[in-house]
Amino acid sequence: MTLQFASSTRSSVGLEWELMLADRDTGDLVPRAPEILELVEERTELERFTVTGELLTNTVEVTSGVGDTVAAAVDDIADAIGALRVETEKRGIELLCAGSHPFAQWYDQQVTDKTRYHTLIERTQWWGRNMMIWGVHVHVGVDSVDKVLPIVNALTVFLPHLQALSASSPFWAGERTGYVSNRSLVFQQLPTAGLPWQLETWDQFEAYLDDMVRTGVMADASEVRWDIRPAPRWGTVEIRACDGMSTLPELAAVAALAQTLVEHFSRSLDEGKELPGIPPWFARENKWRAARYGLDARVIVDREGTQRPVVDHLRETMEELAEVAVELKCAREFAGLETILSTGGSSARQIAVAEAADGDLREVVQHLIREFRAGPTLREHLAALRV
């Protein structure tokens, strides 16, 4: 199979953010996406952003245009949210995001009426129906097809870092799971999902696709659901490992890290340098550790098996990438990574709210709704609970 990798601007950025629709009073999910989308799509068809449906009718996805900077892509996302609020506000619907909803049940949700979704559910059955997960996808432009797989492999070293920064799914169907990113382990149950295969060349990727299509595993490249994958249609590397971010500044921070990493690796290839890498068995262990412990994880950072606290390795990486962030004009967003490291991220905030509310997960949902609107500090969340 010959697969064209589209031309794109080097290190350009595109963002996709999956959002929940919830009842303002109860916090439970509502199947109102088809109704909202019908109202929003026609009115926004000439905008840079798009607002579309997803697998479940409780979800809308907002997608940016192609941004030269993270700020441009984030501005598109903010505009899309504004367009959604025009319709959701007057209908008593709230927007929020996390990797999972704290207490919603899979059997109460409705599947969007599209053939591709019905086909997915028919094939995957119980696991497919349990895909009550929300994530973030970050696309970064790559200027040569020969760089794509080496960059995917190098990014796999930093997959646990991205996963830990975004971890926001400590609760599942009303229970505390003991994992900070339960979403990442649920999602990998789907066929073709999970860690990327460690392929070295585009020819090998084409051969992989040929095998998958010939044996009926998938219809085309869009059904490759790896945590990090080539996106041939857009000419990008797409990072899909992240839980849904709970606030726009956190989304911007993770996008800035993704953009600077890809640009850093691209420069290294231009200079003939070897990119970092780890064996697949280390990558698998790292993914589990990040899902279990998040920013408290120790991760394996090289082929020799060196282990480091993920926060320490992140800070060293941030220092190495700081100048790249300045050159890419995302230094302000990049600096937001330190805020996540300092506060522990969304999972830590959700757990703290639940504990302060004696385990009442309805309070966690209201916390997520407030965060999505304004991003108040953890101290403000807990103060509000005590009022």
PEQUI-V568416 format. One record per backbone hydrogen bond with DSSP energy under -1.0 kcal/mol. NH is the residue of the N-H (numbers start at 1). CO is the residue of the C=O. Records with the same first field share a line. If there is no record, write none. Layout:
NH->CO ; CO
This chain:
6->232
11->141
12->9
13->67
14->139
16->137
17->62
18->135
19->60
20->96
21->58
22->94
23->28
24->92
27->23
30->21
32->30
33->57
36->32
37->33
38->34
39->35
40->36
41->37
44->40
47->44
50->63
52->61
57->110
59->56
60->19
61->52
62->17
63->50
64->15
67->13
73->69
74->70
75->71
76->72
77->73
78->74
79->75
80->76
81->77
82->78
83->79
84->80
85->81
86->82
87->84
88->84
89->85
91->88
92->89
93->88
94->22
96->20
108->105
109->106
112->55
114->112
118->114
119->115
120->116
121->117
122->118
123->119
124->120
125->121
127->124
129->125
130->126
131->128
132->130
133->131
134->99
136->242
137->16
138->239
139->14
140->237
141->12
142->235
147->144
151->147
152->148
153->149
154->150
155->151
156->152
157->154
158->155
162->158
163->159
164->160
165->161
166->162
169->180
172->175
174->102
175->172
177->170
180->291
181->291
182->169
186->182
187->183
189->186
190->187
193->190
199->197
205->201
206->202
207->203
208->204
209->205
210->206
211->207
212->208
213->209
214->210
215->211
216->213
217->212
218->212
223->220
224->221
225->192
227->194
229->238
231->236
234->231
235->231
236->231
237->140
238->229
239->138
240->227
244->134
251->247
252->248
253->249
254->250
255->251
256->252
257->253
258->254
259->255
260->256
261->257
262->258
263->259
264->260
265->261
266->262
267->263
268->264
269->265
270->266
271->267
272->269
273->268
283->279
284->280
285->281
286->282
287->283
288->284
289->285
290->286
291->287
292->288
293->289
294->290
296->293
297->294
299->308
301->306
305->302
308->299
310->297
313->309
314->310
315->311
316->312
317->313
318->314
319->315
320->316
321->317
325->321
326->322
327->323
328->324
329->326
330->325
334->330
335->331
336->333
337->334
338->335
340->336
341->337
342->338
343->339
344->340
347->167
349->345
350->346
351->347
352->348
353->349
354->350
355->351
356->352
357->353
358->355
359->354
360->357
363->360
365->361
366->362
367->363
368->364
369->365
370->366
371->367
372->368
373->369
374->370
375->371
381->377
382->378
383->379
384->380
385->381
386->382
